[in-house]
Amino acid sequence: MQRGRPGQTIAQPLYTPDERRRRDASPWTLVQGILAPVQFVVFLVSVVLVARYLVTGEGFTAASISIVIKTLTLYTIMVTGSIWEKEVFGHWLFAGPFFWEDVVSMGVIALHTAYLIALFTGWLSPVEQMLLALAAYATYVVNAAQFLWKLRMARLSSEPSVMPEGDLEPAR
């Protein structure tokens, strides 16, 4: 954020003009735009299957498969997202505008990976595995909210200002 007059904050645009041009020209922007809702749908189906198992004790295999699919979808979106960040910002991950989103993404990946380890090694009981998956999913929801907020801010920063030029403070 930039500061204007005392007590006034001016929003910094999410993208520079060059970054916006690279973002719009990158094929990875479309890939991310497709993968994000796909991952969300996989997440919703998986949450239902995990909840079903935790409530009824039935459907462990279906729930486990859905979590593995969600995890593979997550890995795919993270790899393609890092390629996108490299093209747009010149960094594979942790580019300034998306630093905190990437930090939380690392937590999401760690929890999903811990789930896979637990599943394939028997490290946790089936119920504990499902609870670990739910912890991963809760972190994913936080991360998705971060990205949706950032998308909203990017759209707002690209819209023309409605304040008259030179009028930096609201009328009193």
N, C-alpha and C positions, 0 to 999 in steps of 0.2 A: 504494500500500500504506500502511496505517496501522500505527503501531507500538503494541504493547501494552506489557507489561512488558519490561524489558531482555532482548534476545535473542529476543523473540517478534514475529512479524509477523502482522497480521490482514488478510485479503484485502478490498479495497475492492470493493463490487459494481460490475458493469459498467454497470448501468442504475440510475438513481434510480427510485422508484416512478412518477413522472410519465412518465419516458422509457420505462419498461416498458409503461405503459398506452398511450402513443402508438405504440410499436413494435407491440404486439399489435393495435391498431386500424387500423394503416396497411395499405392494400391492397398497398403496395410491399414489405412483408415477404413476402407470398406470391409476388410477382413475383420477388424475389431468391431465394426458396427453390426456385423452378422453374428460373430461369435458371442458377443455379450448377451444378447437376448436368448440365444441357444443355451448358453450356460445357465441362465436364469430359469429357463423351462426345465432343464435337467435337474437343477437344484430343487425346484418345486415338487417335481415327481419324487425325487429322492427323499425329501422331507416327509412326504406322505408315507412312503414305504418304511422309513425309519420309525416314524411315529406308530405306524401299524404294528411293527415288530415289538416296540417297547410296550404298547398297550395290550396286545394279544399274545405275544410270544411266537407268533407265526410270521413266516416270510423272511427269515434271516437271509437266505440266499438272494432273494430279489432285492432286499435292502442293501446288501453288501455289493451286489453287482451295480446297483444305481450309484453307490458312493464311489466305486472304482471309475465308472463312466464320468461322474462329476469331477473326479480328480484328474482324469485324463483331459477333460475339457478345460479345466483350470490350467494345467501345464501348457496346453496348446495356446490358450489366450495369453499366458505369460510370455511364452517364447515369441509369439507374433507381436505382442505388445512391446517387448524389448527391441525388436527390429524396428517397429514404428517409432519408438522414442529415439533410436539411433538416427533414423532418417530425418525426423523433425527437429530434434534438439541436439544431436551430435553425441548423445550418451546412451549406452545400452540400457541403463536403468538409473534411477535416482536423479533425473533431470530436475532442475529447480522447480518448475511449475507442478511436477507430479511427485516430488520427493516423499511426502508423507503418505500418499496413496501407495507408492512402491514399498515403503517401510511396512505398512499394514499388510500389503500383498505378501511380503516375505513371511509374516506370521501365518497368514492363510495357507500358504504353501507348506510351511513347517507342520501345521496341524493336519493337513490332508496327507502329507507324507508319513507322519507318525501313525495315522490311521492305516495306511497301506502296510507299514511295518507290523503293526499289531495284527492286522488281518492275516498276513502271510506267515507270521511266526507264531501266532497263538499267544502273543505277549499279554493280551488282555482277554477277559471273558467276552462273550458276544454282547452282553449288555454294556460293558465298559467300552467296547469298540463303538457301539452306537452312540453312547454319550460323548465319546471323543469326536465322532463325526458331527454331532450336534454342536460341539464347541467350535469345530472348524467352520460349520455353517453360520454360526452366530458371528464369527469374525468376518466371514465372507459378506454377510449382510452389511456390516459396518463399512467394509471396503467398497462394496457396490454403492452404498450411500455417498461415500467420498467421491467416487467417480461421477455419479449423477449430479452431485453438487457442483463439481468442477465443470461438467458439461453445461450446466445451467449458467454458471459464471462466464464461460466462454461465449455462450450465445448472447448473454446480456452485454458483455463487453464489445461485441461486434455490432450491436444495435446503435443507431445514432442517438445522441443525447436529446432529451426533450426540453432541457432548460435553455432559455434564451442565452445567446452568447454574451458573456460579460456578467451575467447574473449568477454568481457563485453561491449566494446564500438565499434561503427562502425568504419571501417577504414577511415582515413582522406586523 
